[in-house]
């Protein structure tokens, strides 16, 4: 069985459905049995939903978008 440390390490990937295969199902099974990790999972889901609700209608100001675009333009590919 996957350990709590490993579950918490991959929790955000699990929530965002960015995991595949055995790891996803192992985390899913672990969350069904471990109250500690399940509480962390539930908290992160609620936090994500709160941020999404709070920020959904608010658009970034044009000045911020311009600054980010110019900063990204200064980044050289490796």
N, CA, C and O atoms as a Tripos MOL2 file, in Angstrom:
@<TRIPOS>MOLECULE
protein
  312   311    78     0     0
PROTEIN
NO_CHARGES

@<TRIPOS>ATOM
      1 N           0.8480   -1.1880    0.0000 N.3       1 UNK1
      2 CA          0.0000    0.0000    0.0000 C.3       1 UNK1
      3 C           0.8880    1.2450    0.0000 C.2       1 UNK1
      4 O           1.9520    1.2680    0.6200 O.2       1 UNK1
      5 N           0.4430    2.2430   -0.6860 N.am      2 UNK2
      6 CA          1.1640    3.5070   -0.7740 C.3       2 UNK2
      7 C           1.1150    4.2120    0.5880 C.2       2 UNK2
      8 O           0.1100    4.1510    1.2960 O.2       2 UNK2
      9 N           2.2080    4.8730    0.9340 N.am      3 UNK3
     10 CA          2.3120    5.5390    2.2360 C.3       3 UNK3
     11 C           1.7550    6.9580    2.1730 C.2       3 UNK3
     12 O           1.6510    7.5590    1.1040 O.2       3 UNK3
     13 N           1.4000    7.4740    3.3470 N.am      4 UNK4
     14 CA          0.8360    8.8190    3.4490 C.3       4 UNK4
     15 C           1.7460    9.8690    2.8200 C.2       4 UNK4
     16 O           1.2650   10.7650    2.1260 O.2       4 UNK4
     17 N           3.0400    9.7720    3.0510 N.am      5 UNK5
     18 CA          3.9800   10.7510    2.5050 C.3       5 UNK5
     19 C           3.8950   10.8130    0.9870 C.2       5 UNK5
     20 O           3.9480   11.8920    0.3970 O.2       5 UNK5
     21 N           3.7640    9.6680    0.3700 N.am      6 UNK6
     22 CA          3.6820    9.5900   -1.0880 C.3       6 UNK6
     23 C           2.3430   10.1460   -1.5860 C.2       6 UNK6
     24 O           2.2860   10.8230   -2.6130 O.2       6 UNK6
     25 N           1.2890    9.8580   -0.8610 N.am      7 UNK7
     26 CA         -0.0380   10.3710   -1.2290 C.3       7 UNK7
     27 C          -0.0260   11.8930   -1.1760 C.2       7 UNK7
     28 O          -0.4690   12.5520   -2.1170 O.2       7 UNK7
     29 N           0.4780   12.4520   -0.0830 N.am      8 UNK8
     30 CA          0.4930   13.9100    0.0650 C.3       8 UNK8
     31 C           1.4190   14.5690   -0.9490 C.2       8 UNK8
     32 O           1.1720   15.6930   -1.3860 O.2       8 UNK8
     33 N           2.4720   13.8770   -1.3180 N.am      9 UNK9
     34 CA          3.4060   14.3950   -2.3330 C.3       9 UNK9
     35 C           2.7190   14.5490   -3.6960 C.2       9 UNK9
     36 O           3.0230   15.4780   -4.4450 O.2       9 UNK9
     37 N           1.8110   13.6530   -4.0090 N.am     10 UNK10
     38 CA          1.1500   13.6450   -5.3220 C.3      10 UNK10
     39 C          -0.3070   14.1000   -5.2580 C.2      10 UNK10
     40 O          -1.0550   13.9170   -6.2180 O.2      10 UNK10
     41 N          -0.7110   14.6920   -4.1350 N.am     11 UNK11
     42 CA         -2.1170   15.0320   -3.9410 C.3      11 UNK11
     43 C          -2.6310   16.0280   -4.9760 C.2      11 UNK11
     44 O          -3.7350   15.8630   -5.4950 O.2      11 UNK11
     45 N          -1.8440   17.0610   -5.2830 N.am     12 UNK12
     46 CA         -2.3040   18.0660   -6.2540 C.3      12 UNK12
     47 C          -2.4330   17.4580   -7.6470 C.2      12 UNK12
     48 O          -3.3680   17.7800   -8.3810 O.2      12 UNK12
     49 N          -1.5170   16.5960   -8.0070 N.am     13 UNK13
     50 CA         -1.6080   15.9160   -9.3120 C.3      13 UNK13
     51 C          -2.8410   15.0110   -9.3480 C.2      13 UNK13
     52 O          -3.5180   14.9090  -10.3710 O.2      13 UNK13
     53 N          -3.1160   14.3700   -8.2380 N.am     14 UNK14
     54 CA         -4.2930   13.5090   -8.1480 C.3      14 UNK14
     55 C          -5.5760   14.3340   -8.3010 C.2      14 UNK14
     56 O          -6.4680   13.9700   -9.0680 O.2      14 UNK14
     57 N          -5.6570   15.4300   -7.5750 N.am     15 UNK15
     58 CA         -6.8430   16.2820   -7.6240 C.3      15 UNK15
     59 C          -7.0630   16.8240   -9.0320 C.2      15 UNK15
     60 O          -8.1980   16.9040   -9.5000 O.2      15 UNK15
     61 N          -5.9800   17.1940   -9.7040 N.am     16 UNK16
     62 CA         -6.0710   17.7470  -11.0550 C.3      16 UNK16
     63 C          -6.1260   16.6660  -12.1300 C.2      16 UNK16
     64 O          -6.1140   16.9660  -13.3240 O.2      16 UNK16
     65 N          -6.1850   15.4260  -11.7040 N.am     17 UNK17
     66 CA         -6.2480   14.2720  -12.6150 C.3      17 UNK17
     67 C          -5.0750   14.2630  -13.5970 C.2      17 UNK17
     68 O          -5.2390   14.0330  -14.7950 O.2      17 UNK17
     69 N          -3.9010   14.5190  -13.0520 N.am     18 UNK18
     70 CA         -2.6830   14.5180  -13.8540 C.3      18 UNK18
     71 C          -1.8650   13.2430  -13.6480 C.2      18 UNK18
     72 O          -0.7530   13.1290  -14.1640 O.2      18 UNK18
     73 N          -2.4070   12.2910  -12.9010 N.am     19 UNK19
     74 CA         -1.7430   11.0130  -12.6570 C.3      19 UNK19
     75 C          -2.3840    9.9400  -13.5140 C.2      19 UNK19
     76 O          -3.5540   10.0310  -13.8870 O.2      19 UNK19
     77 N          -1.6070    8.9400  -13.8130 N.am     20 UNK20
     78 CA         -2.1300    7.8340  -14.5970 C.3      20 UNK20
     79 C          -1.7760    6.5150  -13.9310 C.2      20 UNK20
     80 O          -0.8620    6.4340  -13.1090 O.2      20 UNK20
     81 N          -2.5050    5.5130  -14.2970 N.am     21 UNK21
     82 CA         -2.1640    4.1540  -13.9330 C.3      21 UNK21
     83 C          -2.2460    3.8300  -12.4600 C.2      21 UNK21
     84 O          -3.1440    4.2770  -11.7460 O.2      21 UNK21
     85 N          -1.2870    3.0420  -12.0300 N.am     22 UNK22
     86 CA         -1.2820    2.4770  -10.6960 C.3      22 UNK22
     87 C          -1.2730    3.5540   -9.6250 C.2      22 UNK22
     88 O          -1.9760    3.4210   -8.6230 O.2      22 UNK22
     89 N          -0.5030    4.6110   -9.8030 N.am     23 UNK23
     90 CA         -0.4070    5.6490   -8.7870 C.3      23 UNK23
     91 C          -1.7750    6.2480   -8.4880 C.2      23 UNK23
     92 O          -2.1220    6.4410   -7.3220 O.2      23 UNK23
     93 N          -2.5430    6.5420   -9.5070 N.am     24 UNK24
     94 CA         -3.8660    7.1320   -9.3130 C.3      24 UNK24
     95 C          -4.7540    6.1900   -8.5070 C.2      24 UNK24
     96 O          -5.3790    6.6090   -7.5330 O.2      24 UNK24
     97 N          -4.8130    4.9400   -8.9010 N.am     25 UNK25
     98 CA         -5.6760    3.9890   -8.2010 C.3      25 UNK25
     99 C          -5.1570    3.7060   -6.8000 C.2      25 UNK25
    100 O          -5.9510    3.4770   -5.8880 O.2      25 UNK25
    101 N          -3.8360    3.7170   -6.6060 N.am     26 UNK26
    102 CA         -3.2790    3.5200   -5.2700 C.3      26 UNK26
    103 C          -3.6690    4.6730   -4.3420 C.2      26 UNK26
    104 O          -4.0380    4.4550   -3.1890 O.2      26 UNK26
    105 N          -3.5830    5.8860   -4.8550 N.am     27 UNK27
    106 CA         -3.9560    7.0530   -4.0540 C.3      27 UNK27
    107 C          -5.4470    7.0150   -3.7560 C.2      27 UNK27
    108 O          -5.8670    7.2880   -2.6320 O.2      27 UNK27
    109 N          -6.2280    6.6830   -4.7380 N.am     28 UNK28
    110 CA         -7.6720    6.5970   -4.5540 C.3      28 UNK28
    111 C          -8.0260    5.5840   -3.4600 C.2      28 UNK28
    112 O          -8.8490    5.8650   -2.5890 O.2      28 UNK28
    113 N          -7.4070    4.4200   -3.5130 N.am     29 UNK29
    114 CA         -7.6410    3.3900   -2.4950 C.3      29 UNK29
    115 C          -7.1750    3.8590   -1.1170 C.2      29 UNK29
    116 O          -7.8420    3.6200   -0.1110 O.2      29 UNK29
    117 N          -6.0350    4.5200   -1.0870 N.am     30 UNK30
    118 CA         -5.4950    5.0180    0.1780 C.3      30 UNK30
    119 C          -6.4370    6.0410    0.8060 C.2      30 UNK30
    120 O          -6.6860    6.0030    2.0110 O.2      30 UNK30
    121 N          -6.9570    6.9510   -0.0080 N.am     31 UNK31
    122 CA         -7.8570    7.9870    0.5000 C.3      31 UNK31
    123 C          -9.1510    7.3960    1.0710 C.2      31 UNK31
    124 O          -9.7550    7.9790    1.9720 O.2      31 UNK31
    125 N          -9.5640    6.2680    0.5600 N.am     32 UNK32
    126 CA        -10.7650    5.6060    1.0750 C.3      32 UNK32
    127 C         -10.5360    5.0370    2.4780 C.2      32 UNK32
    128 O         -11.4830    4.8460    3.2420 O.2      32 UNK32
    129 N          -9.2670    4.7690    2.8080 N.am     33 UNK33
    130 CA         -8.9570    4.1060    4.0710 C.3      33 UNK33
    131 C          -8.2870    5.0100    5.1000 C.2      33 UNK33
    132 O          -8.3170    4.6990    6.2910 O.2      33 UNK33
    133 N          -7.6910    6.1030    4.6810 N.am     34 UNK34
    134 CA         -6.8830    6.9280    5.5840 C.3      34 UNK34
    135 C          -7.5770    8.2630    5.8580 C.2      34 UNK34
    136 O          -7.6760    9.1120    4.9730 O.2      34 UNK34
    137 N          -8.0510    8.4370    7.0780 N.am     35 UNK35
    138 CA         -8.7550    9.6740    7.4340 C.3      35 UNK35
    139 C          -7.8280   10.8790    7.3850 C.2      35 UNK35
    140 O          -8.2530   11.9720    7.0110 O.2      35 UNK35
    141 N          -6.5710   10.6930    7.7560 N.am     36 UNK36
    142 CA         -5.5970   11.7840    7.7540 C.3      36 UNK36
    143 C          -5.4220   12.3620    6.3420 C.2      36 UNK36
    144 O          -5.5320   13.5720    6.1420 O.2      36 UNK36
    145 N          -5.1580   11.5120    5.3990 N.am     37 UNK37
    146 CA         -4.9540   11.9630    4.0240 C.3      37 UNK37
    147 C          -6.2580   12.4490    3.4030 C.2      37 UNK37
    148 O          -6.2600   13.3860    2.6050 O.2      37 UNK37
    149 N          -7.3510   11.8170    3.7660 N.am     38 UNK38
    150 CA         -8.6540   12.2230    3.2490 C.3      38 UNK38
    151 C          -8.9880   13.6490    3.6850 C.2      38 UNK38
    152 O          -9.5470   14.4210    2.9080 O.2      38 UNK38
    153 N          -8.6480   13.9970    4.9250 N.am     39 UNK39
    154 CA         -8.8780   15.3670    5.4090 C.3      39 UNK39
    155 C          -8.0620   16.3660    4.6000 C.2      39 UNK39
    156 O          -8.5570   17.4400    4.2590 O.2      39 UNK39
    157 N          -6.8050   16.0180    4.2880 N.am     40 UNK40
    158 CA         -5.9680   16.8870    3.4590 C.3      40 UNK40
    159 C          -6.5810   17.0330    2.0680 C.2      40 UNK40
    160 O          -6.6430   18.1330    1.5210 O.2      40 UNK40
    161 N          -7.0230   15.9360    1.5140 N.am     41 UNK41
    162 CA         -7.6400   15.9430    0.1880 C.3      41 UNK41
    163 C          -8.8800   16.8330    0.1800 C.2      41 UNK41
    164 O          -9.0380   17.6750   -0.7040 O.2      41 UNK41
    165 N          -9.7520   16.6450    1.1580 N.am     42 UNK42
    166 CA        -10.9880   17.4270    1.2220 C.3      42 UNK42
    167 C         -10.7000   18.9170    1.3950 C.2      42 UNK42
    168 O         -11.3660   19.7590    0.7930 O.2      42 UNK42
    169 N          -9.7000   19.2360    2.2250 N.am     43 UNK43
    170 CA         -9.3260   20.6330    2.4210 C.3      43 UNK43
    171 C          -8.8450   21.2490    1.1120 C.2      43 UNK43
    172 O          -9.2570   22.3540    0.7600 O.2      43 UNK43
    173 N          -7.9850   20.5530    0.3960 N.am     44 UNK44
    174 CA         -7.4360   21.0740   -0.8570 C.3      44 UNK44
    175 C          -8.5290   21.2410   -1.9090 C.2      44 UNK44
    176 O          -8.4960   22.1960   -2.6850 O.2      44 UNK44
    177 N          -9.4840   20.3370   -1.9450 N.am     45 UNK45
    178 CA        -10.6090   20.4580   -2.8760 C.3      45 UNK45
    179 C         -11.4190   21.7090   -2.5550 C.2      45 UNK45
    180 O         -11.7580   22.4790   -3.4540 O.2      45 UNK45
    181 N         -11.7280   21.9130   -1.2800 N.am     46 UNK46
    182 CA        -12.4850   23.0900   -0.8660 C.3      46 UNK46
    183 C         -11.7190   24.3800   -1.1660 C.2      46 UNK46
    184 O         -12.3040   25.3610   -1.6260 O.2      46 UNK46
    185 N         -10.4210   24.3750   -0.9060 N.am     47 UNK47
    186 CA         -9.5910   25.5430   -1.1910 C.3      47 UNK47
    187 C          -9.5720   25.8470   -2.6850 C.2      47 UNK47
    188 O          -9.7070   27.0020   -3.0900 O.2      47 UNK47
    189 N          -9.4080   24.8280   -3.4870 N.am     48 UNK48
    190 CA         -9.4070   25.0040   -4.9350 C.3      48 UNK48
    191 C         -10.7460   25.5650   -5.4130 C.2      48 UNK48
    192 O         -10.7810   26.4620   -6.2550 O.2      48 UNK48
    193 N         -11.8340   25.0420   -4.8780 N.am     49 UNK49
    194 CA        -13.1620   25.5290   -5.2540 C.3      49 UNK49
    195 C         -13.3670   26.9750   -4.8250 C.2      49 UNK49
    196 O         -13.9470   27.7660   -5.5690 O.2      49 UNK49
    197 N         -12.8960   27.3270   -3.6360 N.am     50 UNK50
    198 CA        -13.0140   28.6930   -3.1420 C.3      50 UNK50
    199 C         -12.2440   29.6670   -4.0250 C.2      50 UNK50
    200 O         -12.7550   30.7280   -4.3840 O.2      50 UNK50
    201 N         -11.0270   29.3070   -4.3700 N.am     51 UNK51
    202 CA        -10.2190   30.1640   -5.2410 C.3      51 UNK51
    203 C         -10.8780   30.2970   -6.6020 C.2      51 UNK51
    204 O         -10.9260   31.3890   -7.1680 O.2      51 UNK51
    205 N         -11.3790   29.2060   -7.1230 N.am     52 UNK52
    206 CA        -12.0350   29.2410   -8.4260 C.3      52 UNK52
    207 C         -13.2750   30.1360   -8.3990 C.2      52 UNK52
    208 O         -13.4970   30.9210   -9.3220 O.2      52 UNK52
    209 N         -14.0740   30.0180   -7.3540 N.am     53 UNK53
    210 CA        -15.2760   30.8580   -7.2440 C.3      53 UNK53
    211 C         -14.9050   32.3280   -7.0670 C.2      53 UNK53
    212 O         -15.5510   33.2080   -7.6360 O.2      53 UNK53
    213 N         -13.8790   32.5900   -6.2910 N.am     54 UNK54
    214 CA        -13.4840   33.9640   -5.9920 C.3      54 UNK54
    215 C         -12.8330   34.6570   -7.1780 C.2      54 UNK54
    216 O         -12.9740   35.8680   -7.3470 O.2      54 UNK54
    217 N         -12.1310   33.9060   -7.9870 N.am     55 UNK55
    218 CA        -11.3670   34.5020   -9.0740 C.3      55 UNK55
    219 C         -12.0000   34.3450  -10.4420 C.2      55 UNK55
    220 O         -11.5050   34.9030  -11.4210 O.2      55 UNK55
    221 N         -13.0640   33.6110  -10.5190 N.am     56 UNK56
    222 CA        -13.6440   33.2990  -11.8270 C.3      56 UNK56
    223 C         -14.0890   34.5380  -12.5800 C.2      56 UNK56
    224 O         -13.8080   34.6740  -13.7710 O.2      56 UNK56
    225 N         -14.7690   35.4300  -11.9100 N.am     57 UNK57
    226 CA        -15.3030   36.5930  -12.5990 C.3      57 UNK57
    227 C         -14.3190   37.7470  -12.6660 C.2      57 UNK57
    228 O         -14.4890   38.6600  -13.4750 O.2      57 UNK57
    229 N         -13.3070   37.7180  -11.8390 N.am     58 UNK58
    230 CA        -12.3270   38.8020  -11.8290 C.3      58 UNK58
    231 C         -11.2500   38.5390  -12.8780 C.2      58 UNK58
    232 O         -10.5290   37.5440  -12.8030 O.2      58 UNK58
    233 N         -11.1540   39.4070  -13.8210 N.am     59 UNK59
    234 CA        -10.1340   39.2920  -14.8640 C.3      59 UNK59
    235 C          -8.9040   40.0810  -14.4380 C.2      59 UNK59
    236 O          -9.0080   41.0870  -13.7360 O.2      59 UNK59
    237 N          -7.7530   39.6180  -14.8660 N.am     60 UNK60
    238 CA         -6.5220   40.3390  -14.5690 C.3      60 UNK60
    239 C          -6.5240   41.6610  -15.3260 C.2      60 UNK60
    240 O          -6.9320   41.7140  -16.4870 O.2      60 UNK60
    241 N          -6.0710   42.7250  -14.6730 N.am     61 UNK61
    242 CA         -6.0090   44.0190  -15.3590 C.3      61 UNK61
    243 C          -5.0350   43.9650  -16.5320 C.2      61 UNK61
    244 O          -4.0780   43.1900  -16.5240 O.2      61 UNK61
    245 N          -5.2880   44.7850  -17.5260 N.am     62 UNK62
    246 CA         -4.4320   44.8210  -18.7130 C.3      62 UNK62
    247 C          -2.9790   45.1050  -18.3950 C.2      62 UNK62
    248 O          -2.0850   44.5520  -19.0360 O.2      62 UNK62
    249 N          -2.7280   45.9610  -17.4130 N.am     63 UNK63
    250 CA         -1.3470   46.2880  -17.0270 C.3      63 UNK63
    251 C          -0.6200   45.0380  -16.5500 C.2      63 UNK63
    252 O           0.5370   44.8150  -16.9070 O.2      63 UNK63
    253 N          -1.2920   44.2240  -15.7470 N.am     64 UNK64
    254 CA         -0.6890   42.9900  -15.2540 C.3      64 UNK64
    255 C          -0.4060   42.0250  -16.3990 C.2      64 UNK64
    256 O           0.6580   41.4090  -16.4560 O.2      64 UNK64
    257 N          -1.3630   41.9000  -17.3050 N.am     65 UNK65
    258 CA         -1.1620   41.0260  -18.4670 C.3      65 UNK65
    259 C           0.0320   41.4840  -19.2930 C.2      65 UNK65
    260 O           0.8180   40.6530  -19.7490 O.2      65 UNK65
    261 N           0.1800   42.7800  -19.4910 N.am     66 UNK66
    262 CA          1.3060   43.3150  -20.2630 C.3      66 UNK66
    263 C           2.6280   43.0260  -19.5830 C.2      66 UNK66
    264 O           3.5960   42.6340  -20.2350 O.2      66 UNK66
    265 N           2.6730   43.2200  -18.2640 N.am     67 UNK67
    266 CA          3.9070   42.9540  -17.5220 C.3      67 UNK67
    267 C           4.3040   41.4860  -17.6130 C.2      67 UNK67
    268 O           5.4730   41.1620  -17.8230 O.2      67 UNK67
    269 N           3.3230   40.6010  -17.4550 N.am     68 UNK68
    270 CA          3.6110   39.1630  -17.5300 C.3      68 UNK68
    271 C           4.0740   38.7930  -18.9270 C.2      68 UNK68
    272 O           5.0230   38.0240  -19.0800 O.2      68 UNK68
    273 N           3.4190   39.3270  -19.9470 N.am     69 UNK69
    274 CA          3.8070   39.0380  -21.3300 C.3      69 UNK69
    275 C           5.2220   39.5120  -21.6130 C.2      69 UNK69
    276 O           6.0000   38.8130  -22.2620 O.2      69 UNK69
    277 N           5.5540   40.7010  -21.1260 N.am     70 UNK70
    278 CA          6.9020   41.2100  -21.3790 C.3      70 UNK70
    279 C           7.9440   40.3970  -20.6200 C.2      70 UNK70
    280 O           9.0430   40.1660  -21.1230 O.2      70 UNK70
    281 N           7.6000   39.9650  -19.4160 N.am     71 UNK71
    282 CA          8.5250   39.1270  -18.6550 C.3      71 UNK71
    283 C           8.7390   37.7950  -19.3370 C.2      71 UNK71
    284 O           9.8630   37.2960  -19.3920 O.2      71 UNK71
    285 N           7.6820   37.2190  -19.8530 N.am     72 UNK72
    286 CA          7.8030   35.9390  -20.5630 C.3      72 UNK72
    287 C           8.5850   36.1010  -21.8510 C.2      72 UNK72
    288 O           9.2810   35.1790  -22.2770 O.2      72 UNK72
    289 N           8.4790   37.2520  -22.4670 N.am     73 UNK73
    290 CA          9.2300   37.5150  -23.6830 C.3      73 UNK73
    291 C          10.7230   37.5900  -23.4320 C.2      73 UNK73
    292 O          11.5240   37.3240  -24.3270 O.2      73 UNK73
    293 N          11.1010   37.9560  -22.2030 N.am     74 UNK74
    294 CA         12.5190   38.0650  -21.8380 C.3      74 UNK74
    295 C          13.1430   36.7120  -21.5210 C.2      74 UNK74
    296 O          14.3670   36.6090  -21.4460 O.2      74 UNK74
    297 N          12.3350   35.6760  -21.3320 N.am     75 UNK75
    298 CA         12.8480   34.3660  -20.9970 C.3      75 UNK75
    299 C          13.3710   33.6860  -22.2510 C.2      75 UNK75
    300 O          12.6750   33.5920  -23.2620 O.2      75 UNK75
    301 N          14.5920   33.2190  -22.1680 N.am     76 UNK76
    302 CA         15.2130   32.5220  -23.2920 C.3      76 UNK76
    303 C          15.0010   31.0240  -23.1410 C.2      76 UNK76
    304 O          15.1830   30.5050  -22.0390 O.2      76 UNK76
    305 N          14.6250   30.3020  -24.1960 N.am     77 UNK77
    306 CA         14.4740   28.8570  -24.1020 C.3      77 UNK77
    307 C          15.8080   28.2040  -23.8100 C.2      77 UNK77
    308 O          16.8580   28.6630  -24.2590 O.2      77 UNK77
    309 N          15.7460   27.1320  -23.0550 N.am     78 UNK78
    310 CA         16.9930   26.4200  -22.6910 C.3      78 UNK78
    311 C          17.4530   25.5230  -23.8050 C.2      78 UNK78
    312 O          18.4770   24.8530  -23.6760 O.2      78 UNK78
@<TRIPOS>BOND
     1     1     2 1
     2     2     3 1
     3     3     4 2
     4     3     5 am
     5     5     6 1
     6     6     7 1
     7     7     8 2
     8     7     9 am
     9     9    10 1
    10    10    11 1
    11    11    12 2
    12    11    13 am
    13    13    14 1
    14    14    15 1
    15    15    16 2
    16    15    17 am
    17    17    18 1
    18    18    19 1
    19    19    20 2
    20    19    21 am
    21    21    22 1
    22    22    23 1
    23    23    24 2
    24    23    25 am
    25    25    26 1
    26    26    27 1
    27    27    28 2
    28    27    29 am
    29    29    30 1
    30    30    31 1
    31    31    32 2
    32    31    33 am
    33    33    34 1
    34    34    35 1
    35    35    36 2
    36    35    37 am
    37    37    38 1
    38    38    39 1
    39    39    40 2
    40    39    41 am
    41    41    42 1
    42    42    43 1
    43    43    44 2
    44    43    45 am
    45    45    46 1
    46    46    47 1
    47    47    48 2
    48    47    49 am
    49    49    50 1
    50    50    51 1
    51    51    52 2
    52    51    53 am
    53    53    54 1
    54    54    55 1
    55    55    56 2
    56    55    57 am
    57    57    58 1
    58    58    59 1
    59    59    60 2
    60    59    61 am
    61    61    62 1
    62    62    63 1
    63    63    64 2
    64    63    65 am
    65    65    66 1
    66    66    67 1
    67    67    68 2
    68    67    69 am
    69    69    70 1
    70    70    71 1
    71    71    72 2
    72    71    73 am
    73    73    74 1
    74    74    75 1
    75    75    76 2
    76    75    77 am
    77    77    78 1
    78    78    79 1
    79    79    80 2
    80    79    81 am
    81    81    82 1
    82    82    83 1
    83    83    84 2
    84    83    85 am
    85    85    86 1
    86    86    87 1
    87    87    88 2
    88    87    89 am
    89    89    90 1
    90    90    91 1
    91    91    92 2
    92    91    93 am
    93    93    94 1
    94    94    95 1
    95    95    96 2
    96    95    97 am
    97    97    98 1
    98    98    99 1
    99    99   100 2
   100    99   101 am
   101   101   102 1
   102   102   103 1
   103   103   104 2
   104   103   105 am
   105   105   106 1
   106   106   107 1
   107   107   108 2
   108   107   109 am
   109   109   110 1
   110   110   111 1
   111   111   112 2
   112   111   113 am
   113   113   114 1
   114   114   115 1
   115   115   116 2
   116   115   117 am
   117   117   118 1
   118   118   119 1
   119   119   120 2
   120   119   121 am
   121   121   122 1
   122   122   123 1
   123   123   124 2
   124   123   125 am
   125   125   126 1
   126   126   127 1
   127   127   128 2
   128   127   129 am
   129   129   130 1
   130   130   131 1
   131   131   132 2
   132   131   133 am
   133   133   134 1
   134   134   135 1
   135   135   136 2
   136   135   137 am
   137   137   138 1
   138   138   139 1
   139   139   140 2
   140   139   141 am
   141   141   142 1
   142   142   143 1
   143   143   144 2
   144   143   145 am
   145   145   146 1
   146   146   147 1
   147   147   148 2
   148   147   149 am
   149   149   150 1
   150   150   151 1
   151   151   152 2
   152   151   153 am
   153   153   154 1
   154   154   155 1
   155   155   156 2
   156   155   157 am
   157   157   158 1
   158   158   159 1
   159   159   160 2
   160   159   161 am
   161   161   162 1
   162   162   163 1
   163   163   164 2
   164   163   165 am
   165   165   166 1
   166   166   167 1
   167   167   168 2
   168   167   169 am
   169   169   170 1
   170   170   171 1
   171   171   172 2
   172   171   173 am
   173   173   174 1
   174   174   175 1
   175   175   176 2
   176   175   177 am
   177   177   178 1
   178   178   179 1
   179   179   180 2
   180   179   181 am
   181   181   182 1
   182   182   183 1
   183   183   184 2
   184   183   185 am
   185   185   186 1
   186   186   187 1
   187   187   188 2
   188   187   189 am
   189   189   190 1
   190   190   191 1
   191   191   192 2
   192   191   193 am
   193   193   194 1
   194   194   195 1
   195   195   196 2
   196   195   197 am
   197   197   198 1
   198   198   199 1
   199   199   200 2
   200   199   201 am
   201   201   202 1
   202   202   203 1
   203   203   204 2
   204   203   205 am
   205   205   206 1
   206   206   207 1
   207   207   208 2
   208   207   209 am
   209   209   210 1
   210   210   211 1
   211   211   212 2
   212   211   213 am
   213   213   214 1
   214   214   215 1
   215   215   216 2
   216   215   217 am
   217   217   218 1
   218   218   219 1
   219   219   220 2
   220   219   221 am
   221   221   222 1
   222   222   223 1
   223   223   224 2
   224   223   225 am
   225   225   226 1
   226   226   227 1
   227   227   228 2
   228   227   229 am
   229   229   230 1
   230   230   231 1
   231   231   232 2
   232   231   233 am
   233   233   234 1
   234   234   235 1
   235   235   236 2
   236   235   237 am
   237   237   238 1
   238   238   239 1
   239   239   240 2
   240   239   241 am
   241   241   242 1
   242   242   243 1
   243   243   244 2
   244   243   245 am
   245   245   246 1
   246   246   247 1
   247   247   248 2
   248   247   249 am
   249   249   250 1
   250   250   251 1
   251   251   252 2
   252   251   253 am
   253   253   254 1
   254   254   255 1
   255   255   256 2
   256   255   257 am
   257   257   258 1
   258   258   259 1
   259   259   260 2
   260   259   261 am
   261   261   262 1
   262   262   263 1
   263   263   264 2
   264   263   265 am
   265   265   266 1
   266   266   267 1
   267   267   268 2
   268   267   269 am
   269   269   270 1
   270   270   271 1
   271   271   272 2
   272   271   273 am
   273   273   274 1
   274   274   275 1
   275   275   276 2
   276   275   277 am
   277   277   278 1
   278   278   279 1
   279   279   280 2
   280   279   281 am
   281   281   282 1
   282   282   283 1
   283   283   284 2
   284   283   285 am
   285   285   286 1
   286   286   287 1
   287   287   288 2
   288   287   289 am
   289   289   290 1
   290   290   291 1
   291   291   292 2
   292   291   293 am
   293   293   294 1
   294   294   295 1
   295   295   296 2
   296   295   297 am
   297   297   298 1
   298   298   299 1
   299   299   300 2
   300   299   301 am
   301   301   302 1
   302   302   303 1
   303   303   304 2
   304   303   305 am
   305   305   306 1
   306   306   307 1
   307   307   308 2
   308   307   309 am
   309   309   310 1
   310   310   311 1
   311   311   312 2
@<TRIPOS>SUBSTRUCTURE
     1 UNK1         2 RESIDUE 1 A UNK
     2 UNK2         6 RESIDUE 1 A UNK
     3 UNK3        10 RESIDUE 1 A UNK
     4 UNK4        14 RESIDUE 1 A UNK
     5 UNK5        18 RESIDUE 1 A UNK
     6 UNK6        22 RESIDUE 1 A UNK
     7 UNK7        26 RESIDUE 1 A UNK
     8 UNK8        30 RESIDUE 1 A UNK
     9 UNK9        34 RESIDUE 1 A UNK
    10 UNK10       38 RESIDUE 1 A UNK
    11 UNK11       42 RESIDUE 1 A UNK
    12 UNK12       46 RESIDUE 1 A UNK
    13 UNK13       50 RESIDUE 1 A UNK
    14 UNK14       54 RESIDUE 1 A UNK
    15 UNK15       58 RESIDUE 1 A UNK
    16 UNK16       62 RESIDUE 1 A UNK
    17 UNK17       66 RESIDUE 1 A UNK
    18 UNK18       70 RESIDUE 1 A UNK
    19 UNK19       74 RESIDUE 1 A UNK
    20 UNK20       78 RESIDUE 1 A UNK
    21 UNK21       82 RESIDUE 1 A UNK
    22 UNK22       86 RESIDUE 1 A UNK
    23 UNK23       90 RESIDUE 1 A UNK
    24 UNK24       94 RESIDUE 1 A UNK
    25 UNK25       98 RESIDUE 1 A UNK
    26 UNK26      102 RESIDUE 1 A UNK
    27 UNK27      106 RESIDUE 1 A UNK
    28 UNK28      110 RESIDUE 1 A UNK
    29 UNK29      114 RESIDUE 1 A UNK
    30 UNK30      118 RESIDUE 1 A UNK
    31 UNK31      122 RESIDUE 1 A UNK
    32 UNK32      126 RESIDUE 1 A UNK
    33 UNK33      130 RESIDUE 1 A UNK
    34 UNK34      134 RESIDUE 1 A UNK
    35 UNK35      138 RESIDUE 1 A UNK
    36 UNK36      142 RESIDUE 1 A UNK
    37 UNK37      146 RESIDUE 1 A UNK
    38 UNK38      150 RESIDUE 1 A UNK
    39 UNK39      154 RESIDUE 1 A UNK
    40 UNK40      158 RESIDUE 1 A UNK
    41 UNK41      162 RESIDUE 1 A UNK
    42 UNK42      166 RESIDUE 1 A UNK
    43 UNK43      170 RESIDUE 1 A UNK
    44 UNK44      174 RESIDUE 1 A UNK
    45 UNK45      178 RESIDUE 1 A UNK
    46 UNK46      182 RESIDUE 1 A UNK
    47 UNK47      186 RESIDUE 1 A UNK
    48 UNK48      190 RESIDUE 1 A UNK
    49 UNK49      194 RESIDUE 1 A UNK
    50 UNK50      198 RESIDUE 1 A UNK
    51 UNK51      202 RESIDUE 1 A UNK
    52 UNK52      206 RESIDUE 1 A UNK
    53 UNK53      210 RESIDUE 1 A UNK
    54 UNK54      214 RESIDUE 1 A UNK
    55 UNK55      218 RESIDUE 1 A UNK
    56 UNK56      222 RESIDUE 1 A UNK
    57 UNK57      226 RESIDUE 1 A UNK
    58 UNK58      230 RESIDUE 1 A UNK
    59 UNK59      234 RESIDUE 1 A UNK
    60 UNK60      238 RESIDUE 1 A UNK
    61 UNK61      242 RESIDUE 1 A UNK
    62 UNK62      246 RESIDUE 1 A UNK
    63 UNK63      250 RESIDUE 1 A UNK
    64 UNK64      254 RESIDUE 1 A UNK
    65 UNK65      258 RESIDUE 1 A UNK
    66 UNK66      262 RESIDUE 1 A UNK
    67 UNK67      266 RESIDUE 1 A UNK
    68 UNK68      270 RESIDUE 1 A UNK
    69 UNK69      274 RESIDUE 1 A UNK
    70 UNK70      278 RESIDUE 1 A UNK
    71 UNK71      282 RESIDUE 1 A UNK
    72 UNK72      286 RESIDUE 1 A UNK
    73 UNK73      290 RESIDUE 1 A UNK
    74 UNK74      294 RESIDUE 1 A UNK
    75 UNK75      298 RESIDUE 1 A UNK
    76 UNK76      302 RESIDUE 1 A UNK
    77 UNK77      306 RESIDUE 1 A UNK
    78 UNK78      310 RESIDUE 1 A UNK
